[in-house]
Amino acid sequence: MQHQGQFDTKLGRVVIDNDVIATYAGSVAVECFGIVGMAAVNVKDGLVKLLKKDYLSHGIDVVVDDQNEISLDFHVIISYGISVATVSDNLRQTVKYKVEEFTGMAVKDIRIFVEGIRVID
């Protein structure tokens, strides 16, 4: 069963759709140093495509568990010549902080899949 993020207030329950979390996380990610953008991988032919800003959520998988904790999978394209470890650490720290602040929920884990590199002019 697919869970959605939620919390209760005095006036009732607030439910956060997973696409909202994905879109927000994607907008945070593309602002991170070394991230060119989110990637979409065509399963049929294995081609990787850089997603336009309107489709950032397509490069992110969001799972909310029964403890109301968020797990995020990022499929990214990074800048050529920059340390993958440095980009990954920055992405994890920034996204964890901002998504937790935005949703009021805990981020349990973040997995990063580097799908490609691009030379930036």
All heavy atoms as an XYZ file, in Angstrom:
935
protein
N       0.836     -1.186      0.000
C       0.000      0.000      0.000
C       0.881      1.250      0.000
O       1.849      1.343      0.731
C      -0.883     -0.013      1.248
C      -1.814      1.158      1.331
S      -2.929      0.965      2.723
C      -2.698      2.520      3.499
N       0.556      2.194     -0.837
C       1.299      3.451     -0.952
C       0.850      4.408      0.138
O      -0.318      4.722      0.270
C       1.045      4.061     -2.330
C       1.678      5.398     -2.542
C       3.077      5.280     -3.086
O       3.547      4.221     -3.380
N       3.753      6.393     -3.218
N       1.798      4.864      0.959
C       1.494      5.826      2.007
C       1.751      7.235      1.490
O       2.572      7.451      0.609
C       2.381      5.583      3.240
C       2.086      4.308      3.942
N       1.074      4.177      4.863
C       2.674      3.090      3.863
C       1.044      2.950      5.317
N       2.011      2.262      4.723
N       1.063      8.195      2.070
C       1.316      9.602      1.803
C       1.667     10.267      3.121
O       1.228      9.837      4.179
C       0.084     10.280      1.198
C      -0.198      9.835     -0.210
C      -1.348     10.607     -0.816
O      -2.381     10.769     -0.206
N      -1.160     11.083     -2.021
N       2.482     11.320      3.021
C       2.852     12.063      4.214
C       1.649     12.760      4.799
O       0.776     13.235      4.070
N       1.598     12.799      6.119
C       0.472     13.459      6.763
C       0.827     13.856      8.180
O       1.746     13.318      8.782
C      -0.752     12.557      6.761
C      -0.532     11.199      7.399
C      -1.709     10.295      7.170
O      -2.841     10.687      7.445
N      -1.474      9.105      6.676
N       0.104     14.846      8.671
C       0.223     15.233     10.067
C      -1.100     15.842     10.501
O      -1.895     16.274      9.686
C       1.406     16.185     10.310
C       1.374     17.451      9.505
C       0.759     18.597      9.991
C       1.972     17.505      8.248
C       0.729     19.767      9.246
C       1.953     18.671      7.489
C       1.323     19.804      7.996
N      -1.308     15.802     11.805
C      -2.563     16.311     12.356
C      -2.352     17.670     13.000
O      -1.301     17.941     13.573
C      -3.120     15.328     13.392
C      -3.555     14.017     12.752
O      -4.235     14.071     11.718
O      -3.197     12.950     13.289
N      -3.359     18.515     12.885
C      -3.380     19.807     13.558
C      -4.655     19.874     14.407
O      -5.474     18.947     14.358
C      -3.385     20.977     12.553
O      -4.648     21.001     11.881
C      -2.262     20.860     11.542
N      -4.817     20.963     15.134
C      -6.038     21.134     15.929
C      -7.291     21.108     15.059
O      -8.356     20.714     15.502
C      -5.994     22.464     16.688
C      -4.965     22.522     17.779
C      -5.085     23.802     18.577
C      -4.822     25.009     17.701
N      -4.755     26.273     18.427
N      -7.144     21.558     13.827
C      -8.314     21.687     12.954
C      -8.507     20.514     12.005
O      -9.462     20.491     11.245
C      -8.204     22.986     12.151
C      -8.167     24.255     12.996
C      -7.946     25.469     12.117
C      -9.449     24.403     13.800
N      -7.592     19.555     12.027
C      -7.766     18.398     11.152
C      -6.455     17.881     10.599
O      -5.377     18.360     10.943
N      -6.551     16.929      9.720
C      -5.399     16.254      9.137
C      -4.947     16.951      7.848
O      -5.762     17.378      7.043
C      -5.748     14.807      8.841
C      -4.638     14.040      8.126
C      -4.844     12.565      8.190
N      -4.559     12.177      9.568
C      -4.760     10.965     10.047
N      -5.252     10.027      9.282
N      -4.483     10.693     11.298
N      -3.622     17.017      7.666
C      -3.030     17.547      6.439
C      -2.321     16.389      5.750
O      -1.510     15.690      6.365
C      -2.008     18.676      6.739
C      -1.344     19.141      5.459
C      -2.692     19.834      7.455
N      -2.642     16.167      4.475
C      -2.025     15.104      3.691
C      -1.204     15.741      2.579
O      -1.691     16.634      1.880
C      -3.092     14.157      3.085
C      -2.440     13.091      2.217
C      -3.937     13.522      4.185
N       0.053     15.298      2.442
C       0.948     15.834      1.412
C       1.139     14.771      0.347
O       1.688     13.694      0.617
C       2.316     16.230      2.012
C       2.143     17.188      3.187
C       3.201     16.846      0.932
C       3.419     17.450      3.961
N       0.710     15.047     -0.859
C       0.856     14.107     -1.963
C       2.331     13.887     -2.270
O       3.137     14.811     -2.195
C       0.132     14.659     -3.199
C       0.038     13.626     -4.298
O       1.011     13.517     -5.074
O      -0.981     12.937     -4.370
N       2.694     12.664     -2.618
C       4.087     12.338     -2.909
C       4.650     13.133     -4.084
O       5.843     13.434     -4.123
C       4.247     10.839     -3.160
C       4.080     10.022     -1.892
O       3.904     10.575     -0.802
N       4.115      8.723     -2.017
N       3.809     13.497     -5.040
C       4.272     14.325     -6.165
C       4.677     15.726     -5.698
O       5.565     16.336     -6.274
C       3.194     14.445     -7.250
C       3.164     13.237     -8.170
O       4.123     12.436     -8.139
O       2.180     13.086     -8.907
N       4.009     16.227     -4.670
C       4.377     17.530     -4.116
C       5.766     17.440     -3.487
O       6.617     18.305     -3.691
C       3.333     18.010     -3.078
C       3.806     19.255     -2.355
C       1.994     18.254     -3.758
N       6.004     16.370     -2.734
C       7.320     16.163     -2.124
C       8.380     16.015     -3.197
O       9.454     16.618     -3.120
C       7.304     14.931     -1.194
C       6.331     15.150     -0.029
C       8.710     14.624     -0.673
C       6.059     13.914      0.809
N       8.082     15.238     -4.244
C       9.043     15.020     -5.335
C       9.362     16.320     -6.063
O      10.532     16.610     -6.358
C       8.506     13.983     -6.314
N       8.349     17.107     -6.361
C       8.562     18.367     -7.069
C       9.401     19.327     -6.230
O      10.329     19.961     -6.732
C       7.218     19.022     -7.447
O       6.498     18.117     -8.295
C       7.423     20.330     -8.182
N       9.089     19.418     -4.954
C       9.862     20.298     -4.077
C      11.304     19.810     -3.975
O      12.250     20.596     -4.104
C       9.226     20.393     -2.694
C       9.973     21.340     -1.791
C       9.833     22.714     -1.942
C      10.847     20.872     -0.825
C      10.535     23.603     -1.147
C      11.554     21.751     -0.013
C      11.397     23.111     -0.181
O      12.104     23.981      0.599
N      11.492     18.514     -3.749
C      12.844     17.952     -3.637
C      13.626     18.176     -4.928
O      14.821     18.484     -4.894
C      12.773     16.461     -3.309
N      12.970     18.048     -6.074
C      13.631     18.286     -7.358
C      14.048     19.725     -7.528
O      15.137     20.018     -8.029
N      13.217     20.651     -7.089
C      13.568     22.072     -7.213
C      14.742     22.423     -6.302
O      15.581     23.242     -6.659
C      12.362     22.965     -6.930
O      11.985     22.887     -5.575
N      14.821     21.778     -5.143
C      15.964     21.970     -4.250
C      17.215     21.362     -4.880
O      18.288     21.970     -4.888
C      15.696     21.339     -2.863
C      16.957     21.316     -2.014
C      14.583     22.085     -2.143
N      17.077     20.168     -5.434
C      18.227     19.447     -5.993
C      18.893     20.203     -7.135
O      20.124     20.276     -7.187
C      17.792     18.057     -6.475
N      18.102     20.772     -8.039
C      18.704     21.442     -9.192
C      19.414     22.734     -8.816
O      20.178     23.275     -9.609
C      17.697     21.693    -10.348
C      17.203     20.377    -10.916
C      16.543     22.574     -9.914
N      19.204     23.212     -7.594
C      19.929     24.380     -7.109
C      21.264     23.993     -6.457
O      22.070     24.850     -6.133
C      19.072     25.154     -6.093
C      17.783     25.708     -6.665
C      18.009     26.709     -7.790
O      18.932     27.531     -7.677
O      17.256     26.666     -8.774
N      21.472     22.692     -6.261
C      22.691     22.221     -5.592
C      23.891     22.269     -6.538
O      23.768     21.982     -7.732
C      22.518     20.793     -5.078
S      21.426     20.642     -3.674
N      25.051     22.585     -5.975
C      26.313     22.630     -6.708
C      26.570     21.301     -7.410
O      26.482     20.241     -6.800
C      27.457     22.933     -5.737
C      28.817     22.831     -6.360
C      29.284     23.835     -7.196
C      29.617     21.731     -6.124
C      30.533     23.756     -7.768
C      30.876     21.634     -6.698
C      31.333     22.647     -7.520
N      26.852     21.374     -8.707
C      27.232     20.190     -9.458
C      26.098     19.424    -10.097
O      26.331     18.523    -10.902
N      24.863     19.748     -9.762
C      23.712     19.056    -10.352
C      23.278     19.817    -11.597
O      22.921     20.988    -11.529
C      22.537     18.955     -9.365
C      22.925     18.183     -8.104
C      21.315     18.335    -10.041
C      23.179     16.717     -8.311
N      23.324     19.136    -12.740
C      22.861     19.739    -13.994
C      21.342     19.669    -14.051
O      20.673     20.603    -14.459
C      23.484     19.027    -15.211
C      22.899     19.549    -16.514
C      24.991     19.168    -15.192
N      20.789     18.536    -13.631
C      19.344     18.375    -13.645
C      18.953     16.956    -13.313
O      19.784     16.104    -13.039
N      17.651     16.720    -13.330
C      17.108     15.396    -13.071
C      17.105     14.613    -14.384
O      17.015     15.196    -15.465
C      15.686     15.498    -12.518
C      15.558     16.387    -11.285
S      16.766     16.072     -9.996
C      16.338     14.406     -9.575
N      17.191     13.298    -14.252
C      17.284     12.446    -15.430
C      16.100     11.501    -15.527
O      15.575     11.043    -14.523
C      18.576     11.628    -15.379
N      15.717     11.223    -16.753
C      14.737     10.179    -17.039
C      15.446      9.128    -17.873
O      16.110      9.457    -18.850
C      13.548     10.742    -17.802
N      15.321      7.880    -17.464
C      15.954      6.790    -18.194
C      14.873      6.014    -18.922
O      13.918      5.546    -18.313
C      16.728      5.849    -17.238
C      17.391      4.729    -18.021
C      17.750      6.623    -16.430
N      15.042      5.883    -20.246
C      14.113      5.101    -21.039
C      14.492      3.632    -20.877
O      15.552      3.205    -21.319
C      14.189      5.536    -22.506
C      13.160      4.851    -23.365
O      12.829      3.683    -23.160
N      12.648      5.566    -24.348
N      13.631      2.877    -20.213
C      13.925      1.477    -19.919
C      14.101      0.662    -21.201
O      14.954     -0.212    -21.278
C      12.803      0.870    -19.047
C      13.040     -0.594    -18.775
C      12.672      1.641    -17.745
N      13.347      0.987    -22.224
C      13.374      0.226    -23.472
C      14.744      0.272    -24.142
O      15.291     -0.751    -24.531
C      12.298      0.772    -24.419
C      12.209      0.054    -25.733
C      11.101      0.647    -26.581
C      11.195      0.148    -27.998
N      10.287      0.862    -28.875
N      15.326      1.472    -24.294
C      16.597      1.574    -25.012
C      17.753      2.062    -24.142
O      18.874      2.201    -24.614
C      16.456      2.472    -26.245
C      15.892      3.848    -25.928
O      15.982      4.274    -24.764
O      15.361      4.485    -26.844
N      17.493      2.338    -22.861
C      18.558      2.734    -21.947
C      19.046      4.164    -22.117
O      20.038      4.546    -21.503
N      18.376      4.956    -22.934
C      18.801      6.341    -23.145
C      18.426      7.213    -21.947
O      17.370      7.059    -21.348
C      18.158      6.920    -24.406
C      18.632      6.325    -25.728
C      17.843      6.925    -26.883
C      20.119      6.566    -25.926
N      19.330      8.127    -21.610
C      19.108      9.052    -20.504
C      18.767     10.415    -21.079
O      19.432     10.895    -21.987
C      20.374      9.157    -19.616
C      20.194     10.220    -18.542
C      20.696      7.811    -19.000
N      17.726     11.028    -20.526
C      17.285     12.340    -21.008
C      17.267     13.322    -19.842
O      16.796     12.998    -18.756
C      15.893     12.192    -21.608
C      15.315     13.467    -22.189
C      14.035     13.185    -22.946
C      12.859     13.413    -22.057
N      11.572     13.332    -22.715
N      17.802     14.506    -20.078
C      17.741     15.586    -19.092
C      16.328     16.136    -19.075
O      15.793     16.531    -20.109
C      18.744     16.682    -19.458
C      18.827     17.890    -18.537
C      19.327     17.486    -17.155
C      19.749     18.941    -19.139
N      15.708     16.143    -17.894
C      14.334     16.612    -17.781
C      14.269     18.129    -17.700
O      15.118     18.763    -17.081
C      13.682     16.022    -16.524
C      13.461     14.515    -16.554
C      13.083     14.014    -15.167
C      12.394     14.143    -17.563
N      13.247     18.697    -18.318
C      13.018     20.136    -18.209
C      12.498     20.452    -16.809
O      11.993     19.581    -16.113
C      12.004     20.587    -19.260
C      12.530     20.407    -20.656
C      11.571     20.921    -21.686
C      12.272     20.792    -23.019
N      11.505     20.985    -24.155
N      12.613     21.707    -16.420
C      12.234     22.111    -15.058
C      10.783     21.779    -14.713
O      10.458     21.571    -13.555
C      12.490     23.604    -14.874
C      13.969     23.918    -14.849
C      14.269     25.014    -13.882
C      15.737     25.353    -13.962
N      16.399     25.307    -12.695
N       9.907     21.708    -15.705
C       8.503     21.385    -15.436
C       8.282     19.922    -15.071
O       7.208     19.554    -14.625
C       7.632     21.717    -16.653
C       7.585     23.212    -16.938
O       7.930     23.998    -16.032
O       7.222     23.582    -18.056
N       9.300     19.076    -15.299
C       9.146     17.639    -15.082
C      10.138     17.097    -14.064
O      10.503     15.928    -14.113
C       9.315     16.896    -16.411
C       8.289     17.307    -17.433
C       8.599     18.243    -18.411
C       7.007     16.778    -17.401
C       7.650     18.638    -19.347
C       6.059     17.169    -18.334
C       6.389     18.095    -19.301
O       5.456     18.478    -20.211
N      10.576     17.930    -13.127
C      11.581     17.526    -12.150
C      11.158     16.308    -11.339
O      11.975     15.472    -10.999
C      11.890     18.681    -11.198
C      12.559     19.906    -11.805
C      12.715     20.980    -10.751
C      13.899     19.535    -12.397
N       9.887     16.213    -11.025
C       9.427     15.119    -10.173
C       9.579     13.755    -10.847
O       9.604     12.733    -10.168
C       7.968     15.328     -9.754
O       7.116     15.271    -10.873
N       9.720     13.724    -12.175
C       9.845     12.449    -12.886
C      11.192     11.784    -12.618
O      11.326     10.591    -12.822
C       9.652     12.640    -14.390
C       8.257     13.058    -14.745
N       7.732     12.933    -15.997
C       7.263     13.606    -13.997
C       6.499     13.382    -16.025
N       6.193     13.799    -14.822
N      12.185     12.539    -12.171
C      13.491     11.969    -11.869
C      13.657     11.597    -10.411
O      14.757     11.281     -9.966
N      12.558     11.621     -9.663
C      12.609     11.354     -8.228
C      11.516     10.363     -7.846
O      10.374     10.500     -8.257
C      12.403     12.655     -7.421
C      13.464     13.677     -7.784
C      12.435     12.366     -5.913
C      13.224     15.034     -7.205
N      11.910      9.368     -7.056
C      10.943      8.424     -6.505
C      10.801      8.726     -5.022
O      11.797      8.845     -4.302
C      11.412      6.983     -6.690
C      11.572      6.620     -8.165
O      10.669      6.966     -8.946
O      12.587      6.006     -8.518
N       9.559      8.853     -4.557
C       9.267      9.165     -3.159
C       8.497      7.999     -2.552
O       7.519      7.533     -3.128
C       8.416     10.450     -3.033
C       8.002     10.691     -1.585
C       9.161     11.642     -3.592
N       8.966      7.549     -1.393
C       8.240      6.540     -0.628
C       8.077      7.076      0.787
O       9.043      7.535      1.397
C       8.994      5.188     -0.603
C       8.289      4.192      0.309
C       9.142      4.618     -1.996
N       6.848      7.027      1.275
C       6.570      7.384      2.662
C       6.173      6.096      3.369
O       5.239      5.413      2.948
C       5.445      8.437      2.771
C       5.126      8.735      4.229
C       5.832      9.709      2.027
N       6.920      5.732      4.420
C       6.635      4.469      5.106
C       5.547      4.646      6.163
O       5.022      5.743      6.358
C       7.912      3.857      5.696
C       8.534      4.682      6.810
O       7.854      5.553      7.396
O       9.717      4.442      7.109
N       5.211      3.555      6.841
C       4.133      3.613      7.822
C       4.516      4.368      9.091
O       3.671      4.612      9.952
C       3.608      2.216      8.151
C       4.699      1.268      8.616
O       5.872      1.677      8.721
O       4.368      0.093      8.880
N       5.786      4.771      9.202
C       6.229      5.626     10.303
C       6.210      7.101      9.899
O       6.720      7.960     10.624
C       7.656      5.237     10.738
C       7.788      3.802     11.198
C       6.930      3.508     12.405
O       6.950      4.266     13.368
N       6.149      2.439     12.342
N       5.689      7.388      8.699
C       5.597      8.745      8.154
C       6.980      9.337      7.860
O       7.181     10.539      7.966
C       4.802      9.657      9.100
C       4.107     10.790      8.369
O       3.599     10.605      7.260
N       4.095     11.959      8.957
N       7.936      8.475      7.496
C       9.281      8.909      7.131
C       9.451      8.803      5.619
O       8.951      7.868      4.987
C      10.339      8.071      7.846
C      10.338      8.258      9.346
C      11.386      7.421     10.040
O      11.566      6.251      9.657
O      12.026      7.948     10.964
N      10.201      9.744      5.059
C      10.365      9.851      3.613
C      11.666      9.201      3.167
O      12.717      9.425      3.761
C      10.391     11.331      3.181
C       9.128     12.059      3.637
C      10.582     11.449      1.667
C       9.210     13.575      3.472
N      11.590      8.416      2.092
C      12.774      7.917      1.393
C      12.724      8.490     -0.014
O      11.667      8.485     -0.657
C      12.785      6.387      1.327
O      12.924      5.842      2.617
N      13.875      8.992     -0.485
C      13.944      9.629     -1.799
C      15.012      8.958     -2.655
O      16.124      8.718     -2.177
C      14.299     11.107     -1.645
C      13.316     11.983     -0.881
C      13.984     13.271     -0.441
C      12.107     12.273     -1.738
N      14.677      8.670     -3.893
C      15.644      8.224     -4.894
C      15.755      9.321     -5.942
O      14.744      9.728     -6.521
C      15.191      6.934     -5.591
C      15.306      5.710     -4.708
O      15.860      5.812     -3.594
O      14.829      4.636     -5.130
N      16.975      9.806     -6.159
C      17.239     10.837     -7.157
C      17.971     10.228     -8.344
O      18.966      9.528     -8.157
C      18.131     11.947     -6.573
C      17.426     12.873     -5.645
C      17.304     12.563     -4.306
C      16.884     14.059     -6.102
C      16.657     13.414     -3.432
C      16.229     14.918     -5.233
C      16.117     14.593     -3.899
N      17.508     10.513     -9.554
C      18.198     10.140    -10.787
C      18.688     11.454    -11.379
O      17.886     12.267    -11.836
C      17.246      9.403    -11.726
C      16.719      8.133    -11.120
N      17.357      6.931    -11.280
C      15.655      7.903    -10.320
C      16.688      6.003    -10.614
N      15.654      6.568    -10.026
N      20.008     11.655    -11.327
C      20.561     12.966    -11.658
C      21.614     12.893    -12.763
O      22.204     11.852    -13.031
C      21.201     13.635    -10.419
C      20.165     13.892     -9.350
C      22.360     12.825     -9.867
N      21.813     14.048    -13.363
C      22.927     14.287    -14.279
C      23.794     15.330    -13.600
O      23.283     16.344    -13.114
C      22.426     14.765    -15.653
C      21.594     13.654    -16.303
C      23.602     15.173    -16.544
C      20.906     14.038    -17.587
N      25.098     15.045    -13.513
C      25.991     15.969    -12.808
C      26.957     16.623    -13.788
O      27.133     16.168    -14.916
C      26.765     15.277    -11.670
C      27.709     14.207    -12.204
C      25.808     14.679    -10.649
C      28.674     13.676    -11.164
N      27.591     17.681    -13.321
C      28.569     18.413    -14.129
C      29.847     17.606    -14.270
O      30.325     17.003    -13.306
C      28.913     19.756    -13.471
O      27.779     20.555    -13.349
N      30.422     17.638    -15.449
C      31.687     16.962    -15.725
C      32.810     17.595    -14.903
O      32.868     18.814    -14.744
C      32.022     17.053    -17.211
C      33.360     16.471    -17.566
C      33.516     15.105    -17.729
C      34.480     17.289    -17.713
C      34.749     14.555    -18.044
C      35.714     16.762    -18.023
C      35.844     15.389    -18.187
O      37.064     14.859    -18.481
N      33.681     16.762    -14.358
C      34.870     17.242    -13.671
C      34.683     17.575    -12.207
O      35.606     18.049    -11.559
N      33.511     17.324    -11.664
C      33.254     17.603    -10.256
C      33.123     16.267     -9.526
O      32.538     15.319    -10.034
C      31.980     18.445    -10.079
C      32.155     19.795    -10.770
C      31.651     18.646     -8.608
C      30.942     20.672    -10.767
N      33.673     16.195     -8.334
C      33.648     14.986     -7.526
C      32.215     14.519     -7.272
O      31.391     15.268     -6.754
C      34.351     15.244     -6.196
O      34.040     14.246     -5.257
N      31.947     13.260     -7.615
C      30.623     12.683     -7.378
C      30.337     12.651     -5.873
O      29.223     12.946     -5.438
C      30.519     11.265     -7.992
C      29.212     10.596     -7.593
C      30.639     11.338     -9.504
N      31.343     12.327     -5.078
C      31.157     12.273     -3.617
C      30.778     13.647     -3.061
O      29.881     13.759     -2.212
C      32.422     11.758     -2.938
N      31.437     14.694     -3.541
C      31.142     16.050     -3.075
C      29.724     16.459     -3.457
O      28.980     16.995     -2.631
C      32.155     17.056     -3.663
O      33.466     16.675     -3.248
C      31.866     18.471     -3.221
N      29.349     16.208     -4.710
C      28.004     16.546     -5.176
C      26.962     15.761     -4.385
O      25.954     16.316     -3.939
C      27.862     16.274     -6.693
C      26.410     16.431     -7.138
C      28.756     17.197     -7.487
N      27.201     14.485     -4.169
C      26.254     13.634     -3.444
C      26.069     14.083     -2.009
O      24.945     14.147     -1.501
C      26.725     12.175     -3.465
O      26.780     11.696     -4.782
N      27.177     14.382     -1.324
C      27.088     14.837      0.067
C      26.301     16.138      0.171
O      25.438     16.291      1.039
C      28.485     15.045      0.663
C      29.200     13.735      0.953
O      28.540     12.673      0.948
O      30.425     13.779      1.185
N      26.595     17.072     -0.735
C      25.890     18.354     -0.740
C      24.403     18.156     -1.022
O      23.547     18.754     -0.354
C      26.525     19.295     -1.773
C      25.876     20.654     -1.768
O      25.603     21.232     -0.735
N      25.622     21.180     -2.958
N      24.089     17.319     -1.997
C      22.695     17.049     -2.344
C      21.958     16.447     -1.154
O      20.868     16.896     -0.797
C      22.622     16.116     -3.555
C      21.229     15.695     -4.020
C      20.427     16.897     -4.465
C      21.329     14.683     -5.137
N      22.547     15.439     -0.528
C      21.901     14.788      0.619
C      21.633     15.778      1.757
O      20.530     15.826      2.301
C      22.774     13.646      1.139
C      22.607     12.377      0.394
C      23.243     11.214      1.131
N      23.109     10.017      0.329
C      24.058      9.545     -0.469
N      25.218     10.158     -0.544
N      23.847      8.458     -1.175
N      22.650     16.523      2.135
C      22.506     17.447      3.265
C      21.463     18.528      2.979
O      20.611     18.824      3.821
C      23.849     18.095      3.599
C      24.846     17.135      4.197
C      26.228     17.756      4.361
O      26.402     18.967      4.222
N      27.212     16.933      4.646
N      21.540     19.116      1.796
C      20.632     20.208      1.438
C      19.198     19.716      1.334
O      18.273     20.333      1.890
C      21.070     20.865      0.114
O      22.424     21.298      0.242
C      20.184     22.034     -0.247
N      18.992     18.609      0.622
C      17.633     18.093      0.433
C      17.044     17.645      1.757
O      15.878     17.937      2.057
C      17.627     16.946     -0.605
C      16.309     16.196     -0.571
C      17.882     17.504     -1.996
N      17.810     16.945      2.566
C      17.305     16.473      3.867
C      16.808     17.656      4.693
O      15.682     17.645      5.195
C      18.391     15.708      4.618
C      17.944     15.183      5.982
C      19.020     14.343      6.621
C      18.747     13.848      8.008
N      17.433     13.777      8.507
N      17.644     18.665      4.824
C      17.274     19.839      5.624
C      16.025     20.524      5.074
O      15.058     20.787      5.792
C      18.441     20.826      5.693
C      18.073     22.116      6.375
C      17.950     22.178      7.762
C      17.808     23.265      5.634
C      17.586     23.358      8.393
C      17.451     24.448      6.264
C      17.342     24.488      7.633
O      16.974     25.654      8.248
N      16.021     20.805      3.764
C      14.924     21.586      3.174
C      13.617     20.800      3.118
O      12.545     21.363      3.354
C      15.317     22.064      1.777
C      16.487     23.024      1.792
C      16.076     24.358      1.296
C      17.263     25.288      1.320
N      17.042     26.468      0.555
N      13.679     19.513      2.798
C      12.451     18.716      2.722
C      11.859     18.526      4.119
O      10.640     18.606      4.299
C      12.698     17.366      2.014
C      11.512     16.425      2.168
C      12.985     17.599      0.529
N      12.705     18.303      5.109
C      12.191     18.178      6.473
C      11.552     19.483      6.938
O      10.500     19.472      7.582
C      13.313     17.746      7.427
C      13.676     16.293      7.266
C      14.772     15.810      8.193
O      15.453     16.637      8.828
O      14.946     14.576      8.285
N      12.179     20.598      6.595
C      11.626     21.907      6.956
C      10.296     22.149      6.245
O       9.335     22.648      6.824
C      12.639     22.984      6.585
C      12.267     24.371      7.026
C      13.329     25.382      6.625
O      13.449     25.687      5.419
O      14.052     25.857      7.519
N      10.212     21.782      4.969
C       9.024     22.002      4.143
C       7.848     21.136      4.590
O       6.716     21.620      4.690
C       9.374     21.719      2.682
C       8.232     21.788      1.714
C       7.615     22.992      1.412
C       7.774     20.644      1.076
C       6.558     23.061      0.509
C       6.722     20.706      0.172
C       6.116     21.904     -0.109
N       8.115     19.850      4.857
C       7.031     18.902      5.142
C       6.739     18.716      6.625
O       5.644     18.280      6.984
C       7.365     17.511      4.573
O       8.540     17.010      5.228
C       7.544     17.548      3.072
N       7.732     18.985      7.485
C       7.579     18.668      8.892
C       7.733     17.181      9.171
O       7.438     16.701     10.268
N       8.205     16.430      8.176
C       8.408     14.983      8.300
C       9.903     14.680      8.266
O      10.688     15.481      7.778
C       7.713     14.260      7.135
C       6.228     14.503      7.073
S       5.505     14.091      5.469
C       6.014     12.402      5.258
N      10.271     13.518      8.772
C      11.675     13.106      8.767
C      12.033     12.459      7.432
O      11.239     11.706      6.864
C      11.946     12.121      9.903
N      13.237     12.763      6.931
C      13.769     12.075      5.749
C      14.619     10.916      6.259
O      15.611     11.116      6.951
C      14.612     13.026      4.869
C      15.285     12.254      3.745
C      13.731     14.131      4.301
N      14.180      9.718      5.927
C      14.852      8.501      6.409
C      16.125      8.218      5.631
O      17.169      7.940      6.205
C      13.884      7.335      6.309
C      14.409      6.020      6.801
C      13.257      5.031      6.838
C      13.685      3.664      6.443
N      12.554      2.742      6.400
N      16.021      8.251      4.312
C      17.225      8.053      3.507
C      17.067      8.649      2.120
O      15.957      8.893      1.651
C      17.625      6.568      3.441
C      16.678      5.715      2.627
O      15.455      5.862      2.751
O      17.160      4.877      1.865
N      18.234      8.911      1.514
C      18.295      9.490      0.170
C      19.290      8.661     -0.631
O      20.445      8.522     -0.232
C      18.755     10.961      0.217
C      17.739     11.823      0.976
C      18.960     11.498     -1.204
C      18.209     13.238      1.239
N      18.819      8.109     -1.731
C      19.703      7.371     -2.635
C      19.861      8.187     -3.912
O      18.896      8.759     -4.413
C      19.142      5.990     -2.951
C      19.016      5.134     -1.709
C      18.652      3.700     -1.974
N      17.580      3.552     -2.945
C      17.277      2.399     -3.551
N      17.966      1.324     -3.298
N      16.285      2.331     -4.399
N      21.104      8.222     -4.404
C      21.410      9.017     -5.586
C      21.938      8.107     -6.683
O      22.889      7.349     -6.467
C      22.443     10.116     -5.251
C      21.880     11.037     -4.167
C      22.813     10.906     -6.509
C      22.887     11.959     -3.551
N      21.312      8.184     -7.848
C      21.735      7.427     -9.021
C      22.243      8.419    -10.046
O      21.467      9.218    -10.574
C      20.561      6.623     -9.591
C      19.993      5.631     -8.617
C      19.000      5.994     -7.725
C      20.487      4.328     -8.572
C      18.483      5.087     -6.814
C      19.974      3.407     -7.670
C      18.963      3.778     -6.788
N      23.549      8.402    -10.308
C      24.119      9.299    -11.306
C      23.920      8.626    -12.655
O      24.537      7.607    -12.952
C      25.616      9.568    -11.017
C      26.198     10.475    -12.108
C      25.799     10.199     -9.645
N      23.049      9.209    -13.464
C      22.668      8.623    -14.745
C      23.493      9.181    -15.911
O      23.446      8.638    -17.003
C      21.185      8.858    -15.020
C      20.257      8.320    -13.946
C      20.196      6.802    -13.852
O      20.857      6.107    -14.668
O      19.497      6.304    -12.962
N      24.237     10.269    -15.656
C      25.037     10.839    -16.727
C      25.815     12.047    -16.255
O      25.610     12.530    -15.135
N      26.721     12.504    -17.116
C      27.478     13.732    -16.849
C      27.352     14.637    -18.070
O      27.139     14.173    -19.185
C      28.968     13.452    -16.539
C      29.635     12.714    -17.696
C      29.122     12.705    -15.235
C      31.141     12.586    -17.537
N      27.446     15.920    -17.826
C      27.369     16.907    -18.912
C      28.453     17.939    -18.737
O      28.753     18.360    -17.611
C      26.027     17.639    -18.906
C      24.835     16.801    -19.242
C      24.679     16.612    -20.740
N      23.730     15.560    -21.059
C      22.469     15.756    -21.368
N      21.977     16.971    -21.399
N      21.695     14.747    -21.652
N      29.031     18.353    -19.844
C      29.973     19.460    -19.832
C      29.153     20.738    -19.865
O      28.277     20.905    -20.709
C      30.935     19.394    -21.034
C      31.834     20.615    -21.051
C      31.757     18.117    -21.005
N      29.420     21.624    -18.912
C      28.690     22.889    -18.824
C      29.586     24.002    -19.353
O      30.735     24.122    -18.943
C      28.291     23.192    -17.372
C      27.488     22.035    -16.794
C      27.528     24.498    -17.268
C      26.210     21.727    -17.516
N      29.039     24.803    -20.269
C      29.815     25.918    -20.823
C      29.998     27.027    -19.823
O      29.157     27.353    -19.065
C      29.122     26.482    -22.076
C      29.081     25.441    -23.192
O      29.966     24.566    -23.221
O      28.154     25.516    -24.007
